[in-house]
């Protein structure tokens, strides 16, 4: 009973913080809510006795949010850059796509009913997950890491201010200073 209460509390926290990620206007607050949402996911993994997924969630995703916050602080030049509009012109199409995905997910969950698989032992899950990632999905795993590296380099290039060019103004005597 207690485990179910913790699970549902973490699920409510996850949904509320994920909603706040989308609705707040401040980029820094949005990133903090994203960290809270990913921490709630880690807590859900802990309640489901998925220790490896809990540790991976905390180390990779919550740690990644800390790095994201660091980049937001370092790469934003002004405080006004932290306030950005979160909604664009395609919000109606995005809402429609989200509705279709939500309906499909609801249908799958409705048909699944209460058939919940029992968690496997953590040693077997960790070993099989490691074998799976390093055998079947080794190439996509490395491609994702390369993509993240390229996006990091792109973020640095796009956030860099252009170097000031040499002054082209001439003085009254026709000489450049």
Secondary structure, 3 states (H helix, E strand, C coil): CHHHHHHHHHHHHHHHHHHHHHHCCEHHHHHHHHHHHHHHHHHHHHHCCCHHHHHHHHHHHHHHHHHHHHHHHHHCCCHHHHECCCCCCCHHHHHHHHHHHHHHHHHHHHHHCCCCCCCCCHHHHHHHHHHHHHHCCHHHHHHHHHHHHHHHHHHHHHHCCCCCCCCCCCCCCCCCC
